């Protein structure tokens, strides 16, 4: 496996010049090289003003989840790998039986597939993949896999998920034989369309065509020396780049299709069903740009995000939208764009999708079961795969936009705890579709596809679509369980119950991962002190939430004081690093470490909210240290409704605004010229 996240603690040993101003608050860090040491040296480092942005839906989450329970997702992911790939202990090809009435035939779940024809010259880009590969069912015991084949989401997802938690799937040994499961994912590469996509006819579903390509690209980020894999990733990006000019209706850009056939060069429509490509398409171009630095891919990425920037509907559908805020945050920091990250986050969280009614991040409970942070149909049905996948894009976003750290820290803590509803051993048999626990999965590693509020008169029911819709015997879901690896890579416990250490590099595909970066969120209503394990070599800590050096020339474990109900994001730098300030950006060498930004929020306004001239529009804003907000502008579409000193409450004039829908936009500017803005879609009456 390509060790792609190097960290050299022995470079750039210069004196630190911080330029920090007097801080309004301080964090106390105490260093201890021995766990049993009774003497600790305390050093106080000044913080700059903590500027943060909220997420409307997360505001109503519990600060500390109800009935909090920590689940060791890393261990779960490794156990799942052992279960899913147990078939590899037998090198012989033997197709499973999957007899619905006999659960003993459901294991081993996977199986080998050998191609009868081996080419004299191997080139999967031309002939397709003709070597040994493997298959996995979508659900446990799902016999459809024997006729239709494995879903790429399952096979590629299983290899990626295991890789996330540190398993080398390129050289994995069973008995005395070593297998390359990474290369085996080439079986999902289609030489006709030059795409990695799910089984079936290409062009029928953006979801089935784009998501496997995304997972394949993310997998390549770990195994960059794999022959042919780079070409497969870039071929997919090229095909979608060539498609962009055809995403047009009546001469205007329009992505409201169910799919696109890259061979026929034609969008696909199926009645009124629409599956917009969303941020998933932007990620495909972004990943291709980071691989090649070819500007055509960056231009394609911007074209997609430009479309979403001005789009006045919520296009959320499945997990493709998950990538929009993340890619926008990366481009804003690295490439000088100014995308509306809050708008893209609202796409993901808010319950106003135009193409899948009710699809959102939940913020309520199903009776005694807290659902906050889980993804699915609001008030009805939470889904494991989507709930596990979303953190893999939202948490690395914090590195590039630490203003969201506290909001996303609260979100992540709720997801970690509340996702327990998907595990079979968390329920008695009366609250799940299985009438027995699987003997080959005694710990209950394989999760249910979903969890419903009510089913057959029972409140709180673990289930899935396999039994209800597809006449299959089991709702335990492999396509959901493969994403346990992302959760396991992100989170680990600290020595304080309920405070997680979140590795922001762990799922940052193609990101700036040169320096380890961790987030801690304190859900308590009092300050807490946690232990950061640190590194053996000396290191500095830089606080991204306050744009300040937090600790310098440290070694080993340190004790960190966390302010109540807030987050701390620490980037580990080489000891005595020399940091340079250029405008709003802090650099280490040529690497961007942080950007200083003010913040503005619409406190009481939600998307699609109806307003009258008597409706107060409440605004909060925060400037930078010694650089306060000095100017505010309020727009309704292109109409400038206010320009002047910052205000906390605003009423619009009816004479100025006809009755219609508007993108409400509030822009703030600091004395030194730094800006921030927030937008919401509103209806003026």
C-alpha positions in Angstrom: 0.0 0.0 0.0 1.3 3.4 -0.9 2.2 5.3 2.3 0.8 8.6 1.1 0.8 10.7 4.3 4.4 11.4 5.1 5.4 13.4 8.1 8.9 14.5 8.7 9.4 16.1 12.1 13.0 16.9 11.6 12.7 19.7 9.0 12.4 23.5 9.1 13.9 24.0 12.5 13.6 27.8 12.6 12.5 30.3 15.2 8.8 30.8 15.2 7.3 34.2 14.3 3.6 34.2 15.1 2.5 37.8 15.0 -0.4 36.9 17.4 -2.3 39.6 19.1 -3.5 39.6 22.7 -6.1 36.8 22.9 -9.5 37.0 24.4 -9.1 33.6 25.8 -6.3 31.0 26.4 -5.9 27.3 26.3 -3.6 25.6 28.8 -1.4 22.8 27.5 0.7 20.7 29.8 3.5 18.5 28.6 4.3 15.1 30.1 6.8 12.6 28.7 5.8 9.9 31.2 2.3 8.8 32.0 3.1 8.3 35.7 5.0 11.6 36.0 3.7 13.7 38.9 5.3 17.0 37.6 4.0 18.7 34.5 5.1 21.9 32.9 2.3 24.2 31.9 2.6 26.7 29.1 -0.1 29.2 28.1 -0.3 30.1 24.4 -2.6 33.0 23.3 -5.5 32.3 20.9 -6.9 34.6 18.3 -10.6 35.1 18.2 -12.5 31.9 17.5 -14.6 32.6 14.4 -17.2 29.9 13.8 -20.1 29.1 11.5 -23.2 27.1 12.5 -25.2 24.6 10.6 -28.9 25.3 11.1 -30.0 21.7 11.4 -27.2 20.8 13.8 -28.2 23.7 16.2 -31.1 21.5 17.4 -29.0 18.4 18.0 -28.3 17.4 21.6 -24.9 18.7 22.6 -24.3 15.4 24.2 -26.2 12.5 22.6 -28.9 10.8 24.5 -27.9 7.4 25.9 -24.4 8.0 24.5 -22.5 4.8 23.5 -19.1 4.6 21.8 -18.7 2.0 19.2 -15.2 0.9 18.1 -15.8 1.3 14.4 -12.1 0.5 13.5 -12.3 -2.9 15.2 -15.7 -3.5 13.6 -14.3 -2.6 10.1 -11.4 -5.0 10.6 -13.8 -7.8 11.8 -16.0 -7.1 8.8 -13.0 -7.6 6.4 -12.3 -10.9 8.1 -15.9 -12.0 7.6 -16.4 -10.7 4.1 -13.1 -12.1 2.7 -13.1 -15.4 4.7 -13.8 -17.2 1.4 -10.2 -16.5 0.4 -8.9 -19.2 2.7 -10.1 -21.6 0.1 -8.4 -20.9 -3.2 -10.8 -23.0 -5.2 -13.7 -21.5 -7.2 -16.9 -22.5 -5.6 -20.1 -20.6 -6.2 -22.3 -20.2 -3.1 -25.8 -21.7 -2.7 -27.5 -18.9 -0.8 -30.6 -21.0 0.0 -33.1 -18.6 1.5 -34.4 -21.1 4.1 -31.0 -22.2 5.2 -28.8 -19.5 6.8 -25.9 -21.9 7.0 -25.5 -21.5 3.2 -25.1 -17.7 3.5 -21.5 -18.1 4.6 -18.9 -17.6 3.3 -20.5 -14.6 1.8 -17.9 -14.0 -0.9 -16.6 -16.2 -3.6 -14.0 -16.4 -6.4 -14.7 -15.8 -10.1 -12.2 -17.0 -12.7 -12.3 -16.0 -16.3 -12.2 -19.0 -18.7 -10.2 -17.0 -21.3 -6.8 -15.5 -20.5 -5.3 -13.2 -23.1 -1.7 -13.6 -24.2 -1.2 -9.9 -23.6 -2.9 -8.4 -20.6 -4.3 -5.0 -21.0 -7.6 -4.5 -19.1 -8.1 -1.1 -20.7 -8.7 -2.9 -24.0 -9.9 -6.4 -23.2 -11.5 -5.8 -19.9 -10.4 -7.5 -16.7 -9.9 -11.2 -17.3 -8.1 -12.4 -14.3 -9.4 -13.8 -11.0 -11.8 -11.5 -9.2 -14.2 -11.9 -6.3 -17.9 -11.4 -5.7 -20.0 -10.2 -2.8 -23.7 -10.0 -2.4 -25.5 -6.8 -1.7 -27.2 -8.3 1.3 -26.4 -11.5 3.2 -27.8 -14.5 1.3 -28.8 -12.4 -1.7 -29.0 -14.9 -4.5 -29.5 -12.2 -7.2 -25.7 -11.9 -7.2 -25.4 -15.3 -9.0 -27.3 -14.0 -12.0 -26.6 -10.3 -12.0 -23.1 -10.1 -10.6 -21.7 -8.1 -7.7 -22.4 -4.4 -7.4 -19.3 -2.3 -7.8 -20.4 -0.3 -4.8 -20.0 -3.4 -2.7 -16.7 -4.8 -4.2 -14.9 -1.5 -4.5 -16.4 -0.2 -1.3 -15.2 -3.3 0.6 -11.6 -2.8 -0.5 -11.7 0.9 0.2 -13.3 0.5 3.6 -10.7 -2.0 4.7 -7.9 0.2 3.3 -9.2 3.2 5.4 -8.5 1.3 8.6 -5.0 0.3 7.5 -5.4 -3.1 5.9 -3.2 -3.5 2.8 -5.6 -5.0 0.3 -3.0 -5.2 -2.4 -0.9 -7.8 -0.6 -3.4 -9.6 1.7 -2.4 -13.2 2.5 -4.8 -16.0 3.2 -3.0 -19.3 4.2 0.1 -19.1 2.0 -1.3 -17.2 -0.9 -1.2 -13.4 -1.4 -4.0 -11.7 -3.3 -4.3 -8.3 -4.9 -7.9 -7.3 -4.2 -7.2 -3.8 -5.5 -6.5 -5.0 -9.0 -9.6 -7.3 -8.8 -11.8 -4.2 -8.6 -10.9 -3.6 -12.3 -13.7 -6.1 -13.0 -16.0 -3.1 -12.7 -14.2 -1.1 -15.5 -16.3 -1.1 -18.7 -14.2 -0.8 -21.8 -17.1 0.3 -23.9 -18.0 3.4 -21.8 -14.5 3.7 -20.2 -16.2 4.1 -16.9 -16.1 2.3 -13.6 -19.8 1.8 -12.9 -22.3 -0.5 -11.3 -23.6 -3.5 -13.1 -26.4 -2.9 -15.7 -26.7 -0.6 -18.7 -24.6 2.5 -18.4 -26.6 5.8 -18.6 -29.6 4.7 -16.6 -28.6 6.3 -13.3 -26.1 9.0 -12.3 -26.0 7.3 -8.9 -25.0 3.9 -10.3 -22.5 5.4 -12.8 -20.8 8.1 -10.6 -20.6 6.6 -7.1 -18.5 3.6 -8.1 -16.2 5.8 -10.1 -15.8 8.0 -7.1 -15.0 5.1 -4.8 -12.5 3.8 -7.4 -10.7 7.1 -7.5 -10.5 7.3 -3.7 -9.1 3.8 -3.7 -6.5 4.8 -6.3 -5.3 7.5 -3.9 -3.9 4.8 -1.7 -2.5 2.5 -4.4 -1.1 5.0 -6.9 1.5 2.6 -8.3 -1.1 0.0 -9.5 -0.7 -0.5 -13.3 -3.7 0.7 -15.4 -5.5 2.1 -12.4 -4.6 5.7 -13.1 -5.8 5.4 -16.7 -9.1 4.1 -15.5 -9.6 7.0 -13.1 -8.7 9.5 -15.8 -10.7 7.8 -18.5 -13.8 8.2 -16.4 -13.0 11.9 -15.7 -12.5 12.4 -19.5 -15.8 10.8 -20.4 -17.7 13.0 -17.9 -15.8 16.1 -19.0 -16.9 15.5 -22.6 -20.5 15.1 -21.3 -20.7 18.5 -19.6 -21.5 20.5 -22.8 -24.6 18.2 -23.3 -26.0 19.0 -19.8 -28.2 21.7 -21.4 -31.9 22.4 -21.7 -33.2 25.3 -23.9 -29.7 26.6 -24.2 -29.0 26.8 -20.5 -26.9 24.5 -18.2 -29.2 22.0 -16.7 -28.3 18.8 -14.7 -31.9 17.6 -14.1 -31.6 14.2 -15.7 -31.7 10.7 -14.3 -28.4 9.8 -16.1 -26.2 10.2 -19.1 -25.1 7.7 -21.8 -21.5 8.5 -22.6 -21.5 6.4 -25.7 -24.6 8.0 -27.2 -23.7 11.4 -25.8 -27.2 11.8 -24.5 -28.9 12.7 -21.2 -31.4 10.1 -20.0 -34.9 11.0 -18.9 -37.3 8.6 -17.2 -40.6 10.3 -16.6 -40.2 12.7 -13.7 -37.5 10.8 -11.9 -34.3 12.8 -11.6 -30.9 11.9 -10.0 -28.7 15.0 -10.2 -24.9 14.3 -10.4 -24.3 17.1 -7.9 -21.0 17.3 -6.1 -20.0 13.7 -7.1 -19.3 15.0 -10.5 -17.2 17.8 -9.1 -15.1 15.3 -7.1 -14.4 13.2 -10.1 -12.9 16.3 -11.8 -11.1 17.4 -8.6 -9.4 14.1 -8.2 -8.3 14.0 -11.8 -6.8 17.5 -11.4 -4.9 16.5 -8.2 -3.5 13.5 -10.1 -2.5 15.4 -13.3 -2.6 19.1 -12.6 -4.2 19.5 -16.0 -6.3 22.7 -15.9 -9.1 21.2 -17.9 -10.2 19.1 -14.9 -10.1 22.0 -12.5 -12.2 24.0 -15.0 -14.7 21.1 -15.2 -14.9 21.0 -11.4 -15.5 24.7 -11.2 -18.2 24.4 -13.9 -20.1 22.0 -11.8 -19.8 24.0 -8.6 -20.7 27.2 -10.5 -23.9 25.6 -11.6 -24.7 24.6 -8.0 -23.7 28.0 -6.7 -26.6 29.7 -8.5 -29.0 26.7 -8.4 -32.2 27.6 -6.5 -33.4 24.1 -5.8 -32.0 21.5 -3.4 -30.6 18.8 -5.6 -29.8 16.3 -2.9 -30.1 12.7 -3.9 -28.4 9.8 -2.2 -24.7 10.4 -1.4 -23.5 12.4 -4.5 -24.3 15.7 -2.9 -22.0 14.8 0.1 -19.0 15.9 -2.0 -20.2 19.4 -2.9 -19.3 21.2 0.4 -16.0 19.3 0.7 -14.7 20.0 -2.8 -15.9 23.7 -2.5 -13.9 24.1 0.7 -10.8 22.6 -0.8 -11.0 24.9 -3.9 -11.7 28.0 -1.7 -8.6 27.4 0.3 -6.2 26.1 -2.3 -7.3 27.7 -5.5 -8.8 31.1 -4.5 -12.5 30.4 -5.3 -15.4 31.8 -3.2 -18.0 29.1 -3.2 -21.0 29.1 -0.8 -20.1 26.2 1.4 -23.0 26.9 3.8 -25.4 26.6 0.9 -23.9 23.3 -0.1 -24.0 22.0 3.5 -27.7 23.0 3.7 -28.2 20.9 0.5 -27.0 17.9 2.5 -28.6 18.6 5.8 -31.9 20.3 5.1 -35.2 18.5 4.6 -36.2 20.3 1.3 -34.7 18.1 -1.5 -36.5 18.7 -4.8 -35.8 15.2 -6.1 -36.1 12.9 -3.1 -38.7 14.2 -0.7 -37.7 14.0 2.9 -34.1 13.0 2.2 -31.9 14.8 4.8 -29.8 14.5 7.9 -32.2 13.7 10.7 -32.6 15.9 13.8 -35.2 14.0 15.8 -35.9 10.7 17.6 -37.8 7.6 16.7 -39.5 7.1 20.1 -36.6 6.1 22.4 -34.1 5.9 19.6 -32.2 9.2 18.9 -31.7 9.7 15.2 -29.7 12.9 15.2 -27.0 12.9 12.5 -28.3 9.9 10.6 -29.2 10.2 7.0 -32.5 9.0 5.4 -36.2 9.8 5.0 -37.0 12.2 7.8 -39.4 10.8 10.3 -39.4 7.4 8.7 -36.3 5.6 7.6 -32.6 6.0 8.4 -30.0 4.3 6.2 -26.6 3.0 7.4 -24.6 3.4 4.2 -25.5 7.1 3.8 -25.0 7.7 7.5 -21.5 6.1 7.5 -20.5 7.7 4.2 -21.3 11.4 4.9 -18.6 11.8 7.6 -15.9 10.7 5.2 -16.5 14.0 3.3 -17.7 16.4 6.0 -14.9 15.8 8.5 -11.9 16.5 6.2 -13.8 19.6 5.2 -12.9 21.0 8.7 -9.2 21.2 7.7 -10.0 23.7 5.0 -12.9 25.4 6.8 -12.4 25.1 10.6 -15.1 27.6 11.2 -17.5 24.6 11.0 -15.5 22.6 13.6 -17.9 22.9 16.5 -21.0 22.3 14.4 -19.5 19.2 12.8 -18.0 18.0 16.1 -21.5 18.0 17.5 -22.8 16.2 14.4 -20.0 13.6 14.4 -20.5 12.7 18.1 -24.2 12.1 17.5 -23.5 10.0 14.4 -21.0 7.8 16.3 -23.4 7.1 19.1 -26.7 7.0 17.2 -25.5 4.7 14.4 -25.7 1.8 16.9 -29.3 1.3 15.8 -28.0 -0.4 12.6 -26.3 -3.2 14.5 -28.3 -6.4 15.1 -26.9 -7.1 18.5 -28.2 -3.7 19.7 -31.8 -5.0 19.5 -33.8 -7.9 20.7 -35.2 -10.1 17.9 -38.6 -8.4 18.2 -37.1 -5.2 16.8 -35.5 -6.6 13.7 -36.4 -8.6 10.6 -34.0 -11.5 11.5 -35.5 -14.1 13.7 -32.1 -15.3 14.9 -28.6 -13.9 15.2 -26.2 -15.1 12.5 -23.9 -17.9 13.9 -21.0 -16.8 11.7 -21.3 -13.2 12.9 -21.6 -13.5 16.7 -20.6 -9.9 17.4 -23.2 -8.5 15.0 -20.6 -6.8 12.7 -22.8 -6.8 9.6 -25.3 -3.9 9.9 -28.9 -3.6 8.8 -29.5 -1.5 5.7 -31.8 0.7 7.7 -33.8 1.5 10.8 -37.5 2.5 10.6 -39.6 4.5 13.0 -42.5 2.1 12.7 -42.9 -1.2 11.0 -45.8 -3.7 11.4 -46.9 -1.8 14.5 -43.5 -1.9 16.2 -41.7 1.3 17.2 -38.1 1.2 16.2 -37.3 -1.6 13.7 -34.0 -2.6 12.1 -34.7 -3.8 8.5 -34.0 -3.1 4.9 -35.4 -3.2 1.4 -34.2 -6.8 0.7 -37.1 -8.5 2.4 -39.7 -5.8 1.8 -39.0 -5.2 -1.9 -36.7 -7.8 -3.4 -38.0 -11.1 -1.9 -34.6 -11.8 -0.3 -34.2 -13.6 3.0 -32.0 -11.1 5.0 -31.8 -7.3 5.4 -28.2 -7.4 6.8 -26.4 -5.3 4.3 -22.9 -5.7 2.9 -23.1 -2.6 0.8 -23.7 -0.6 4.0 -21.2 -2.4 6.1 -18.3 -1.7 3.8 -18.4 1.9 4.9 -17.6 1.0 8.5 -14.0 1.5 7.5 -14.5 5.3 7.0 -16.0 5.6 10.4 -13.2 3.5 11.9 -10.5 5.6 10.3 -12.0 8.9 11.5 -12.8 8.3 15.2 -11.0 7.0 18.3 -11.6 7.5 22.0 -9.8 9.8 24.3 -9.4 9.4 28.1 -12.6 11.4 28.6 -15.9 9.7 27.8 -17.7 11.4 25.0 -14.7 13.4 23.7 -13.5 11.9 20.4 -10.2 12.3 18.6 -11.1 12.7 14.9 -8.4 12.2 12.3 -9.1 14.8 9.7 -6.6 13.3 7.3 -8.0 9.8 7.4 -10.6 10.1 4.6 -9.2 13.3 2.9 -8.8 11.8 -0.6 -6.3 13.7 -2.6 -6.1 16.3 0.1 -3.3 18.2 1.9 -2.2 15.3 4.2 1.4 16.3 4.8 0.7 17.2 8.4 -1.4 15.1 10.8 -4.5 17.1 11.8 -6.9 16.1 14.6 -10.2 17.5 15.9 -11.5 17.3 19.5 -15.1 18.3 20.4 -16.0 18.9 24.0 -19.8 18.4 24.5 -19.8 19.2 28.2 -20.9 22.5 29.8 -17.6 22.8 31.4 -14.0 22.8 30.3 -12.4 19.4 30.0 -8.7 18.2 29.8 -7.9 15.3 27.5 -4.6 13.5 26.6 -3.2 13.8 23.1 -0.8 10.9 22.5 1.5 13.0 20.3 4.6 11.7 18.6 8.1 10.5 19.7 9.9 13.1 17.7 9.5 16.8 18.7 6.6 18.7 17.1 4.6 21.9 17.2 0.8 22.1 17.4 -1.1 24.8 15.5 -4.7 25.6 16.4 -6.7 26.0 13.2 -9.8 27.2 15.2 -7.9 30.2 16.4 -5.1 30.6 13.8 -2.5 30.5 16.6 0.4 28.4 17.7 -0.9 26.1 20.4 2.3 24.4 21.6 5.9 24.4 20.4 8.7 21.9 20.5 6.6 19.3 22.3 7.3 15.6 22.6 5.2 12.6 23.4 1.9 12.9 25.2 0.4 16.3 26.1 -2.6 17.3 28.2 -5.0 19.6 26.4 -7.7 21.8 27.9 -10.8 22.0 25.8 -13.3 24.9 26.2 -16.9 23.8 27.0 -19.2 23.0 24.1 -16.7 23.8 21.4 -14.1 22.2 19.1 -10.3 22.4 18.8 -8.5 21.5 15.6 -4.8 20.8 16.0 -2.4 20.5 13.1 0.9 18.8 13.9 3.9 20.6 12.4 7.6 20.0 12.6 9.2 21.4 15.7 10.0 25.1 15.7 8.4 25.6 12.3 8.7 29.0 10.8 5.3 30.3 9.8 4.7 33.2 7.3 1.7 35.5 7.0 0.7 36.8 3.6 -2.6 38.7 3.7 -5.2 36.4 5.2 -3.1 33.2 4.7 -0.6 31.4 7.0 2.1 29.4 5.3 4.7 26.8 6.2 7.1 27.1 3.3 4.7 27.0 0.3 2.1 24.9 2.2 -1.1 26.6 3.2 -1.7 26.0 6.9 -4.7 28.2 7.6 -6.7 31.2 6.3 -8.2 33.9 8.4 -11.9 34.6 7.7 -14.7 36.5 9.5 -18.1 35.0 9.7 -21.7 36.0 9.2 -24.9 34.0 10.0 -28.6 34.3 9.5 -29.8 33.3 12.9 -33.5 32.8 12.4 -33.9 32.2 8.7 -34.2 28.8 7.1 -34.3 27.9 3.4 -37.6 28.5 1.7 -38.9 30.5 4.6 -41.7 32.9 3.9 -41.1 36.5 5.0 -43.0 39.7 5.2 -41.8 43.3 5.9 -42.6 42.7 9.6 -40.4 39.6 9.8 -37.2 40.3 11.7 -34.1 39.0 9.9 -31.6 38.3 12.7 -27.9 38.4 11.8 -24.8 37.5 13.8 -21.3 38.3 12.7 -17.8 37.9 14.0 -14.7 39.8 12.9 -11.1 38.8 13.3 -8.6 39.7 16.0 -8.2 43.5 15.9 -10.1 43.5 12.6 -13.8 44.0 13.3 -16.6 43.9 10.8 -17.1 47.4 9.5 -19.5 47.0 6.5 -22.7 45.0 5.9 -24.6 44.5 2.6 -28.0 42.8 2.3 -29.2 41.6 -1.1 -32.4 40.0 -2.2 -31.3 38.6 -5.6 -29.7 41.6 -7.4 -31.6 44.1 -5.2 -29.4 45.8 -2.7 -31.7 46.3 0.3 -29.1 47.6 2.8 -25.5 48.9 2.8 -23.9 50.4 5.9 -22.7 49.7 9.4 -23.3 46.1 10.6 -26.8 45.4 12.1 -28.1 42.5 14.1 -31.8 42.9 13.1 -33.1 43.9 9.7 -36.6 44.5 8.2 -36.9 44.8 4.5 -39.2 47.4 2.8 -42.1 46.0 0.8 -41.8 48.8 -1.6 -38.4 47.5 -2.6 -39.3 43.8 -3.1 -42.1 42.4 -5.3 -43.7 39.1 -4.1 -41.4 36.4 -5.3 -38.6 34.0 -4.3 -35.2 35.4 -3.7 -31.7 34.3 -2.7 -31.2 36.4 0.4 -27.5 37.2 0.8 -25.7 39.0 3.6 -22.1 40.1 3.0 -19.8 41.4 5.7 -16.4 43.1 5.2 -13.8 43.8 7.9 -11.7 46.9 8.3 -8.8 45.2 6.5 -11.1 44.1 3.6 -11.7 40.4 4.5 -15.2 39.2 3.6 -17.7 36.5 4.3 -21.3 35.9 3.2 -24.3 33.7 3.9 -27.2 32.9 1.7 -30.7 31.4 2.2 -33.5 30.9 -0.3 -36.5 32.9 1.0 -40.0 33.8 -0.2 -41.1 37.4 0.2 -44.8 38.1 0.6 
